Amino acid sequence: MTRKPNTDLRRGWTTGACATAATKAALMRLWSGAFPADVGIVLPKGETPVFPLALAEVGEGWARVGITKDAGDDPDVTHGALIVVTVSASHGGVLFRGGEGVGTVTKPGLPIAVGEPSINPVPREMMTGVVIEMAAQFGQAPDVVIKVSVPGGAELAKKTWNPRLGIKDGISILGTTGVVRPFSCAAWIASIHRGIDVARADGLSHMAGCTGATSERTVQGLYGLPDHAMLDMGDFVGGMLKYLRRHPVERLTIGGGIGKMTKLAQGASDLHSARSQVDFAALAACMAEPRLAYANTALEAYEIAGPPLAARVAKDAQEAAMRLSGSDDVQIDTIVIDRAGAIIGRAGP
């Protein structure tokens, strides 16, 4: 049985932490002549994980180490991936290169420039710090090319946001703390923020946040929106709207099924079943339909009250989203769908 997020779950390590550990071990071989049996690093918040080496190779002027990513109990698509770093001498400080399976940035709006390998700023800082540390220890100049590869990364990337964000042909080397916290809400919300950044940088005036794949297909087809206008909002409508308050766009469409949209209509900012519930008594009162108080699900309530309920949910959800956004700069409309993806309620400009 799958464990729930509120149990004591084992944390793991980010791709950035793995790449940093691989960099350190490879430098030890390049500058000392021997690979370590395992390698420890210090993460930004002081944790000191130790990583076994899964790959150790050496050639003329280079050394290569692979670390197998352990994401702990998080359902991370990169769990078990081999993060490989090859180090060699350079003549201009620390230079980063992307190898097989590491994506290339092709759209503005991300923290890495267009044309660069998708190795995020904190992992770059961590690897640079290791270079400086190792160079001082072994009396070397801190001039190194760091090439990061992830065998099979191009296939893994298809299960991530990377294609939508304009990161081509591979995954990203990520992590701000080096730690993967299982079922991290913060990680999902951060992905929403990056999606907004990319869409804004591309000049899009209309974005859409949807609760799932079915509502996303419906909304995207309705408005003909490009992929990078679609925000994988999931349950985190509040996180999306809070970021849009500070980084507004002209128009936002919010789409979802009757259950989650009813919770938004009733003021919830997190639509997960463990963190918000439909208030059926309130639903009965607002629709003047006593039977709704005894419904087990929002779908059952819709089957009782019919299209007027979906229309009311759409209207109340639109008004709740406007309140949550706290801004008149973003025009919001809402779309409520059934399980087949048909539109059963709409509200807003």
C-alpha positions as CSV (number, residue, x, y, z in Angstrom):
1,M,0.0,0.0,0.0
2,T,1.3,3.5,-0.9
3,R,2.2,5.5,2.2
4,K,0.5,8.9,2.6
5,P,2.5,12.1,2.6
6,N,1.9,12.7,6.4
7,T,3.7,9.6,7.4
8,D,7.4,9.5,8.3
9,L,8.9,9.4,4.8
10,R,12.6,9.1,3.9
11,R,14.1,12.1,2.2
12,G,16.5,12.0,-0.7
13,W,19.0,14.1,-2.6
14,T,18.6,16.3,-5.6
15,T,20.3,16.0,-9.0
16,G,22.3,19.1,-8.0
17,A,23.6,17.4,-4.9
18,C,24.5,14.2,-6.8
19,A,26.3,16.3,-9.5
20,T,28.2,18.1,-6.8
21,A,29.3,14.9,-5.1
22,A,30.4,13.5,-8.5
23,T,32.4,16.6,-9.2
24,K,34.2,16.4,-5.9
25,A,35.1,12.7,-6.4
26,A,36.2,13.2,-10.0
27,L,38.5,16.1,-8.9
28,M,40.0,13.9,-6.2
29,R,41.0,11.4,-8.9
30,L,42.2,14.1,-11.3
31,W,44.3,15.9,-8.8
32,S,45.3,13.3,-6.2
33,G,45.5,10.2,-8.4
34,A,42.9,8.1,-6.6
35,F,39.1,7.8,-6.5
36,P,37.5,7.8,-3.0
37,A,35.3,4.8,-2.0
38,D,32.6,7.3,-1.3
39,V,32.3,11.1,-1.2
40,G,30.8,13.5,1.3
41,I,29.6,17.1,0.6
42,V,28.2,19.9,2.6
43,L,24.8,21.2,1.4
44,P,23.6,24.8,1.7
45,K,21.8,24.2,5.0
46,G,24.6,22.3,6.5
47,E,23.6,18.6,5.9
48,T,26.5,16.3,5.1
49,P,25.4,13.4,3.0
50,V,27.8,10.7,1.8
51,F,27.4,9.2,-1.7
52,P,28.8,5.9,-3.0
53,L,30.3,6.0,-6.4
54,A,28.3,4.1,-9.1
55,L,30.8,4.9,-11.9
56,A,34.5,5.8,-11.8
57,E,36.5,6.2,-15.0
58,V,39.7,8.1,-15.9
59,G,41.5,9.1,-19.1
60,E,44.2,11.5,-20.3
61,G,43.5,14.8,-18.6
62,W,40.0,13.8,-17.4
63,A,38.1,11.9,-14.7
64,R,34.5,10.8,-14.6
65,V,32.2,9.8,-11.7
66,G,28.6,8.7,-11.6
67,I,26.3,9.0,-8.6
68,T,22.9,7.2,-8.6
69,K,20.2,9.6,-7.5
70,D,18.2,8.5,-4.5
71,A,15.1,10.5,-4.2
72,G,14.1,8.8,-0.9
73,D,10.3,8.2,-0.8
74,D,9.4,10.9,-3.2
75,P,7.8,9.8,-6.5
76,D,10.5,11.6,-8.5
77,V,10.9,10.6,-12.1
78,T,14.7,10.9,-11.8
79,H,14.9,8.5,-8.9
80,G,17.6,5.9,-9.8
81,A,19.0,8.0,-12.6
82,L,22.8,8.0,-13.0
83,I,24.2,11.6,-12.6
84,V,27.6,11.6,-14.4
85,V,30.2,14.3,-14.2
86,T,33.3,14.5,-16.3
87,V,36.0,17.0,-15.2
88,S,38.9,18.3,-17.2
89,A,41.2,21.3,-17.1
90,S,40.1,24.7,-18.5
91,H,41.8,28.0,-18.8
92,G,39.0,30.3,-17.7
93,G,37.6,29.4,-14.3
94,V,34.8,27.0,-13.9
95,L,32.9,26.2,-17.1
96,F,29.7,24.1,-17.4
97,R,28.8,21.9,-20.3
98,G,25.8,19.7,-20.8
99,G,26.2,16.1,-22.0
100,E,23.8,13.4,-22.9
101,G,20.4,13.7,-21.2
102,V,20.9,17.2,-19.8
103,G,18.5,19.7,-21.4
104,T,19.4,22.9,-23.2
105,V,17.5,26.1,-22.4
106,T,15.8,27.5,-25.5
107,K,13.3,30.0,-24.0
108,P,13.9,33.1,-21.9
109,G,12.4,33.5,-18.5
110,L,14.4,30.8,-16.7
111,P,17.3,31.5,-14.3
112,I,19.7,30.1,-16.9
113,A,20.4,31.9,-20.2
114,V,19.2,30.7,-23.5
115,G,21.7,28.3,-25.1
116,E,23.1,27.1,-21.7
117,P,22.8,23.6,-20.3
118,S,19.9,23.5,-17.8
119,I,22.1,23.3,-14.7
120,N,20.4,25.6,-12.2
121,P,22.2,28.4,-10.3
122,V,22.4,26.7,-6.8
123,P,23.9,23.5,-8.2
124,R,26.4,25.6,-10.2
125,E,27.3,27.4,-7.0
126,M,27.7,24.1,-5.1
127,M,30.0,22.6,-7.8
128,T,32.0,25.8,-8.1
129,G,32.5,25.8,-4.4
130,V,33.8,22.2,-4.5
131,V,36.2,23.2,-7.3
132,I,37.6,26.0,-5.1
133,E,37.8,23.8,-2.1
134,M,39.6,21.0,-3.9
135,A,41.9,23.3,-5.8
136,A,43.1,24.8,-2.5
137,Q,43.5,21.4,-0.9
138,F,45.6,20.0,-3.8
139,G,47.4,23.2,-4.8
140,Q,45.7,23.5,-8.2
141,A,44.2,26.4,-10.2
142,P,40.4,26.4,-10.0
143,D,40.1,26.2,-13.8
144,V,37.8,23.3,-14.6
145,V,35.3,22.2,-17.3
146,I,32.4,20.4,-15.6
147,K,30.4,18.3,-18.0
148,V,27.2,16.8,-16.6
149,S,25.4,13.9,-18.3
150,V,22.3,11.8,-17.4
151,P,22.0,8.6,-19.5
152,G,18.4,8.3,-20.5
153,G,17.7,11.8,-19.4
154,A,15.9,12.7,-22.7
155,E,13.3,10.1,-22.0
156,L,12.9,11.1,-18.4
157,A,12.4,14.7,-19.4
158,K,9.2,13.8,-21.3
159,K,7.6,13.1,-17.9
160,T,8.6,16.6,-16.6
161,W,7.8,20.2,-17.3
162,N,11.0,20.6,-19.3
163,P,9.5,20.4,-22.8
164,R,6.8,22.9,-21.9
165,L,9.4,25.3,-20.5
166,G,11.5,25.1,-23.6
167,I,14.2,22.9,-22.1
168,K,15.1,20.5,-24.9
169,D,16.5,17.0,-25.0
170,G,17.0,16.3,-21.3
171,I,16.3,16.9,-17.7
172,S,17.5,19.8,-15.5
173,I,20.1,19.6,-12.7
174,L,18.1,21.1,-9.9
175,G,18.0,21.8,-6.2
176,T,18.1,24.9,-3.9
177,T,18.9,22.9,-0.7
178,G,20.2,19.7,-2.1
179,V,17.5,17.8,-0.3
180,V,14.4,16.1,-1.8
181,R,11.6,16.3,0.7
182,P,8.9,13.6,-0.2
183,F,5.7,14.9,-1.7
184,S,7.1,18.5,-1.6
185,C,4.4,21.1,-2.2
186,A,7.1,23.7,-2.5
187,A,8.7,21.9,-5.4
188,W,5.4,21.8,-7.3
189,I,4.7,25.4,-6.6
190,A,8.2,26.3,-7.8
191,S,7.5,24.6,-11.1
192,I,4.3,26.7,-11.5
193,H,6.4,29.8,-10.9
194,R,8.9,28.8,-13.6
195,G,6.0,28.2,-16.0
196,I,4.7,31.7,-15.4
197,D,8.2,33.2,-15.8
198,V,8.6,31.5,-19.2
199,A,5.2,32.4,-20.5
200,R,5.7,36.1,-19.5
201,A,9.1,36.2,-21.0
202,D,7.6,35.0,-24.3
203,G,5.1,37.8,-24.2
204,L,2.0,35.6,-23.6
205,S,-1.0,37.5,-22.3
206,H,-3.2,34.5,-21.6
207,M,-2.3,31.6,-19.4
208,A,-4.3,28.7,-17.9
209,G,-4.0,26.8,-14.7
210,C,-5.8,23.5,-14.6
211,T,-6.3,20.8,-11.9
212,G,-5.5,17.8,-14.2
213,A,-4.9,16.5,-17.7
214,T,-8.6,16.4,-18.7
215,S,-9.3,20.0,-17.8
216,E,-6.1,21.0,-19.4
217,R,-7.0,19.4,-22.7
218,T,-10.4,21.1,-22.6
219,V,-9.1,24.6,-21.8
220,Q,-6.2,24.4,-24.2
221,G,-8.5,23.2,-27.1
222,L,-11.1,25.9,-26.3
223,Y,-8.7,28.8,-26.5
224,G,-6.0,27.3,-28.8
225,L,-3.3,28.1,-26.2
226,P,0.3,27.0,-26.8
227,D,1.8,24.4,-24.5
228,H,3.9,26.9,-22.5
229,A,0.7,28.9,-21.6
230,M,-0.6,25.9,-19.7
231,L,0.3,25.8,-16.0
232,D,0.2,22.5,-14.3
233,M,-1.6,24.0,-11.3
234,G,-2.8,20.8,-9.7
235,D,-4.2,21.5,-6.3
236,F,-2.1,24.7,-5.8
237,V,-4.4,27.4,-7.0
238,G,-3.3,29.7,-4.1
239,G,0.4,29.3,-4.9
240,M,-0.3,30.2,-8.6
241,L,-2.5,33.2,-7.8
242,K,-0.1,34.6,-5.2
243,Y,2.8,34.5,-7.7
244,L,0.6,36.2,-10.4
245,R,-0.1,39.0,-7.9
246,R,3.5,40.0,-8.2
247,H,4.0,38.8,-11.8
248,P,0.7,39.6,-13.5
249,V,-0.5,38.6,-16.9
250,E,-3.5,40.1,-18.7
251,R,-5.7,37.0,-18.5
252,L,-5.9,33.7,-16.6
253,T,-8.2,30.8,-17.1
254,I,-8.7,28.3,-14.3
255,G,-10.2,25.0,-15.2
256,G,-11.1,21.9,-13.3
257,G,-13.6,19.2,-12.3
258,I,-16.7,20.0,-10.2
259,G,-15.1,18.7,-7.0
260,K,-12.0,20.9,-6.9
261,M,-13.7,23.9,-8.5
262,T,-16.4,23.7,-5.7
263,K,-13.7,23.9,-3.1
264,L,-12.2,26.9,-4.8
265,A,-15.7,28.4,-5.0
266,Q,-15.9,28.0,-1.2
267,G,-12.6,29.8,-0.7
268,A,-10.0,27.0,-0.5
269,S,-6.5,27.9,-1.8
270,D,-5.3,24.3,-1.6
271,L,-7.6,21.9,-3.4
272,H,-6.0,18.6,-2.2
273,S,-8.4,16.2,-0.5
274,A,-6.3,16.0,2.6
275,R,-6.3,19.8,3.1
276,S,-9.7,21.0,2.0
277,Q,-13.2,19.5,1.8
278,V,-16.5,20.5,0.1
279,D,-19.0,22.1,2.6
280,F,-22.2,20.4,1.5
281,A,-24.3,22.3,4.0
282,A,-23.1,25.5,2.5
283,L,-23.7,24.2,-1.0
284,A,-27.3,23.3,-0.1
285,A,-27.9,26.8,1.4
286,C,-26.5,28.7,-1.6
287,M,-28.5,26.6,-4.1
288,A,-31.6,26.5,-1.9
289,E,-31.7,22.7,-2.3
290,P,-31.7,20.8,1.0
291,R,-30.8,17.4,-0.6
292,L,-27.3,18.7,-1.4
293,A,-26.5,18.7,2.3
294,Y,-26.6,14.9,2.2
295,A,-24.5,14.4,-0.9
296,N,-21.3,12.4,-0.6
297,T,-19.4,14.1,-3.4
298,A,-19.6,17.2,-5.5
299,L,-20.4,15.0,-8.5
300,E,-23.4,13.6,-6.7
301,A,-24.4,17.1,-5.8
302,Y,-24.2,18.0,-9.5
303,E,-26.3,15.0,-10.4
304,I,-29.0,16.3,-8.0
305,A,-28.9,20.0,-8.9
306,G,-27.8,19.9,-12.5
307,P,-26.4,22.7,-14.7
308,P,-27.4,25.5,-12.3
309,L,-25.0,24.1,-9.7
310,A,-22.1,24.1,-12.2
311,A,-22.9,27.6,-13.2
312,R,-23.0,28.8,-9.6
313,V,-19.7,27.0,-8.8
314,A,-18.0,28.6,-11.9
315,K,-19.3,32.1,-10.8
316,D,-18.3,31.6,-7.1
317,A,-14.9,30.1,-8.1
318,Q,-14.2,33.1,-10.4
319,E,-15.0,35.5,-7.6
320,A,-12.9,33.5,-5.1
321,A,-10.0,33.4,-7.4
322,M,-10.2,37.2,-7.9
323,R,-10.1,37.7,-4.2
324,L,-7.2,35.2,-3.8
325,S,-5.2,37.0,-6.5
326,G,-5.6,40.3,-4.6
327,S,-5.1,42.2,-7.9
328,D,-7.3,43.9,-10.5
329,D,-4.5,43.5,-13.1
330,V,-5.3,39.9,-13.9
331,Q,-8.7,39.1,-15.5
332,I,-9.8,35.6,-14.4
333,D,-12.3,33.3,-15.9
334,T,-13.3,29.8,-14.8
335,I,-14.3,26.6,-16.6
336,V,-15.9,23.6,-14.8
337,I,-15.8,20.3,-16.7
338,D,-17.3,16.8,-16.3
339,R,-15.2,13.6,-16.2
340,A,-15.4,13.4,-20.0
341,G,-14.0,16.9,-20.4
342,A,-17.2,18.6,-21.5
343,I,-17.8,22.1,-20.2
344,I,-20.7,22.3,-17.7
345,G,-20.0,25.7,-16.3
346,R,-18.2,29.0,-17.2
347,A,-17.8,32.4,-15.6
348,G,-15.8,35.5,-16.0
349,P,-14.7,37.8,-18.8
